Amino acid sequence: MARKQPPRPSGPAPLPAVQRLSVKYAKRGRMRFASHRDIARAVERGVRRADLPVAQSAGFSPHPKISYAGGAPTGAASEAEFLEISLTAAVDPLAVQARLDEALPDGIDVIEVADLAEAQAPRLEASVWEVVLPGVAPREAAAVVEAFLAAAYAEVERLTSNGVRRLDTRAGVVSLEVDRRATTEGQPGCAILRMVVRHLTPAVRPEDILAAFRAMGAPEPSSPALVTRLAQGPLGTDFAADGHHEAVTTAEAPWPAGRDATQGQVMATRLDADHATMAAAASVSVNEQLPRGAERPDEAGCAREPDERDRPNARNRATEQRAG
């Protein structure tokens, strides 16, 4: 007996993709609390509003050909998120950047668009994170950081869909230090951590590292930690993680005994030549995003989100034009 053939989708076949673009975007303000699915839905709506000729998959339920590199966890802001989009017609990347940035909601800002026929896809092997701990003195944070770096292992438990898993957070940390900016700005009750974390499976997240700190007796922040991904890029090669073709810095951390010391080397961008300048000129307190009447913690001046909001982009220019 002949096997019954499955039904085939009706209608014309989807148009082939002729262009692949890499899009670097930021997740800022209230959008830090959006899940990955929420971000994906917002991007798909933005692509439609921007009238981009996005390629569609075949089958009974076509969907736009948009893929995402490992996104920042819910609750974390980011200045370096990446996605790839396939188009059925060639479009100038600068035009895509302007149109898509204008169509996306506030808090999702397109930073750069590159044609993958002319540029390599970003190799994302590590992330640079900033973690602000309100109510924690820098000297207390420094003591915990020193103990963490000296440890051979720092295991924590994480609840996943497959049950509780144990992971070694120390294995993922390439470098970790207390940023001196909080002390120099006269904010002794606020610790700012700067860390480079390798992309592992399962992923080691900043909240996992903070859980390891708590297990070591670290003081609890007076309000939730403010986590921001500043950059992404490859390990051990020359690159500018923030898209700037400028000198990069090499961060080398103490590596536990028995591990390859060469793995403790990462190339990370200066983000705008100077982290302190960027934070002082472009940071906006996350508490300024709260609804009117909402209470703000005493450390509101400490918890600052380095979102580079005064950097000119298509949305800012459009707003200025409308105001004029």
C-alpha positions in Angstrom: 0.0 0.0 0.0 1.4 3.3 -1.1 2.2 5.7 1.7 0.0 8.8 1.8 1.9 11.9 1.0 1.8 14.7 3.6 0.0 17.9 2.5 2.1 20.6 1.0 1.7 24.4 1.7 -0.3 26.2 -0.9 0.8 29.4 -2.5 4.1 30.5 -4.1 7.4 29.6 -2.6 9.0 32.3 -0.4 11.5 34.6 -2.1 15.2 33.7 -1.5 17.4 35.7 0.7 19.9 37.8 -1.1 21.4 39.8 1.8 22.3 39.0 5.4 22.7 41.8 7.9 24.2 41.8 11.4 22.4 44.3 13.7 23.9 45.5 16.9 21.4 47.0 19.3 21.0 48.1 22.9 18.4 47.2 25.5 17.9 50.1 27.8 15.6 51.6 30.5 12.4 49.6 31.1 13.2 47.2 28.2 15.8 45.6 30.5 12.8 43.8 32.1 11.5 42.5 28.7 12.0 38.8 28.1 13.8 37.4 25.0 10.4 36.6 23.5 9.2 40.1 24.1 12.3 41.5 22.4 11.8 39.2 19.4 8.2 40.2 19.0 9.1 43.9 19.2 11.8 43.4 16.6 9.4 41.6 14.2 6.9 44.4 14.6 9.6 46.9 14.0 10.8 45.2 10.8 7.2 45.3 9.5 6.9 49.0 10.4 10.2 49.8 8.8 8.9 48.0 5.6 12.1 45.9 5.3 12.0 43.1 2.7 12.6 40.4 5.3 12.9 36.8 4.0 10.4 34.3 5.2 10.8 30.6 6.1 8.9 28.0 4.1 6.2 25.7 5.5 2.7 26.1 6.9 3.7 28.8 9.4 6.2 31.1 7.7 8.1 33.4 10.0 10.7 36.1 9.4 14.3 34.9 9.1 15.7 36.7 12.1 18.2 34.9 14.5 19.5 36.2 17.8 22.9 35.6 19.5 22.7 34.8 23.2 20.6 37.6 24.6 21.1 39.3 28.0 19.0 37.8 30.7 15.7 39.4 31.7 16.4 42.3 34.1 19.8 43.1 32.6 20.5 46.1 30.3 22.8 45.7 27.4 24.8 47.9 25.1 25.9 45.0 22.8 23.1 42.7 21.7 23.3 41.1 18.2 20.8 39.7 15.7 21.0 38.6 12.1 18.3 39.4 9.5 17.9 38.0 6.0 16.4 40.2 3.3 15.0 39.4 -0.2 16.4 42.6 -1.7 19.6 44.4 -1.1 19.2 47.5 1.2 21.8 50.0 2.3 22.8 49.0 5.9 22.7 52.7 6.9 19.1 53.0 5.7 18.2 49.8 7.5 19.7 51.2 10.7 17.8 54.5 10.4 14.5 52.9 9.5 14.6 50.1 12.0 15.8 52.3 14.8 12.8 54.7 14.2 10.4 51.8 14.1 11.5 50.1 17.3 10.0 51.0 20.7 11.9 53.3 23.2 14.6 51.3 25.0 15.6 49.2 21.9 18.1 51.3 20.0 20.0 50.2 16.9 23.7 51.0 17.2 25.2 49.5 14.0 24.2 47.5 11.0 26.7 45.6 8.9 26.4 43.6 5.6 27.8 40.1 6.3 28.9 39.9 2.6 31.4 42.7 3.4 32.1 42.1 7.1 32.6 39.0 9.3 29.9 38.0 11.7 30.8 39.0 15.2 32.5 36.1 17.1 30.9 36.2 20.5 33.0 34.3 23.1 32.9 36.6 26.1 31.0 39.5 27.5 32.1 42.6 29.5 29.6 43.2 32.4 29.1 46.1 34.8 27.3 45.3 38.1 26.3 48.1 40.4 25.7 47.0 44.0 23.8 49.8 45.9 24.5 49.9 49.6 27.7 47.8 49.4 31.0 49.5 50.3 33.8 49.1 47.7 36.2 47.8 50.3 33.7 45.0 51.3 33.2 44.1 47.6 36.9 44.1 47.1 37.4 41.5 49.9 34.8 39.2 48.3 36.3 39.6 44.8 39.7 38.7 46.2 38.3 35.6 47.8 36.4 34.6 44.7 39.4 35.0 42.4 41.6 33.0 44.8 39.0 30.1 44.9 39.6 27.1 42.6 35.8 26.6 42.3 32.7 28.5 43.1 29.7 26.3 42.5 26.1 27.5 42.7 22.7 25.9 42.0 20.3 27.1 39.3 16.8 26.0 38.8 16.2 25.1 35.1 13.4 23.4 33.2 15.3 20.2 33.6 15.6 20.6 37.4 18.4 22.0 39.6 21.8 22.2 38.0 25.1 23.0 39.6 27.6 25.1 37.7 31.1 26.5 38.5 30.9 30.2 38.2 34.7 30.6 38.7 35.3 28.7 35.4 33.5 31.4 33.5 35.2 34.5 35.0 38.2 35.8 33.0 38.7 39.0 34.9 36.9 40.7 37.8 37.6 43.9 39.7 36.0 46.6 41.7 35.7 49.8 39.6 37.3 52.7 41.3 34.8 55.2 39.9 32.4 54.9 42.8 35.1 55.8 45.3 36.5 58.7 43.2 33.0 60.1 42.8 32.4 60.2 46.5 30.0 57.3 46.7 31.5 55.0 49.3 28.2 53.2 49.8 28.1 51.9 46.3 30.3 49.2 44.7 30.7 48.9 41.0 32.1 45.6 39.6 33.6 45.2 36.1 33.9 41.6 34.9 34.7 39.6 31.8 32.8 36.4 31.5 33.3 33.6 29.0 30.4 32.2 27.1 30.0 28.6 28.4 27.3 26.0 28.3 25.4 26.3 30.6 26.0 30.1 30.6 27.5 31.7 33.7 25.5 34.9 34.3 26.2 37.8 36.6 23.5 36.8 38.9 25.2 33.4 39.3 28.4 35.2 40.3 26.5 37.3 42.8 25.0 34.0 44.2 28.5 32.7 44.7 29.4 36.0 46.5 26.5 35.5 48.9 27.8 32.0 49.6 31.1 33.6 50.5 29.4 35.9 53.0 29.1 39.0 50.8 26.8 41.7 52.1 23.4 42.0 50.5 22.8 45.2 48.3 20.2 47.6 49.7 18.3 47.3 46.4 18.6 44.9 43.4 21.9 44.9 41.6 21.9 46.9 38.3 23.5 44.7 35.6 24.6 46.0 32.2 26.4 44.2 29.4 28.9 46.7 28.0 30.4 44.6 25.2 30.7 41.2 23.5 33.5 39.8 21.5 36.1 37.0 20.9 38.7 35.8 23.5 42.4 36.1 22.8 42.2 38.1 19.6 42.4 41.7 18.5 38.9 43.1 18.2 36.9 46.1 19.2 33.9 44.7 21.0 31.9 47.9 20.8 32.4 48.4 17.1 35.2 50.9 17.5 38.3 50.3 15.5 40.6 51.6 18.1 43.1 50.3 20.6 41.9 47.6 22.9 42.9 46.7 26.4 44.0 43.3 27.6 42.5 42.1 30.9 44.3 39.3 32.6 43.0 37.7 35.7 44.4 35.3 38.3 43.5 31.8 37.0 42.9 28.9 39.3 45.7 26.2 39.5 45.4 23.5 36.9 43.8 25.7 34.2 45.4 27.1 31.1 46.7 30.5 31.9 46.2 31.6 28.3 42.5 31.4 28.8 42.8 34.2 31.3 43.4 36.7 28.5 40.6 38.7 26.8 40.6 41.6 24.5 38.0 44.1 25.4 37.2 47.6 24.0 37.4 50.8 25.9 33.9 51.5 24.8 34.4 55.1 24.1 38.1 55.4 25.0 37.3 55.8 28.7 34.6 54.1 30.8 34.6 56.9 33.4 33.9 59.6 30.7 31.1 57.5 29.2 29.4 56.9 32.5 29.7 60.5 33.6 28.5 62.0 30.3 26.0 59.5 29.1 24.6 57.5 32.0 21.0 57.9 33.1 19.7 56.6 36.4 17.3 53.6 36.0 15.2 55.2 38.7 14.4 58.1 36.3 12.5 55.5 34.3 10.0 54.9 37.2 6.4 56.2 37.0 5.6 59.5 38.7 5.2 59.1 42.4 7.2 55.9 42.7 9.6 55.8 45.6 13.3 55.9 44.8 16.0 54.3 47.0 18.5 56.5 48.7 21.2 55.1 46.4 19.5 56.4 43.2 22.6 58.5 42.5 24.8 55.4 42.7 22.8 53.1 40.5 23.5 54.5 37.0 22.9 52.8 33.8 25.6 53.4 31.1 23.2 53.5 28.2 24.9 56.2 26.1 21.6 58.0 25.7 23.1 61.2 24.4 24.9 59.4 21.6 23.2 60.7 18.4 21.1 58.2 16.5 18.2 58.2 14.2 15.6 58.3 16.9 17.3 61.3 18.6 17.6 63.2 15.3 13.9 62.5 14.5 12.9 63.8 18.0 15.0 66.9 17.5 13.4 67.5 14.1 9.9 67.1 15.5 10.7 69.5 18.4 12.1 72.1 16.0 
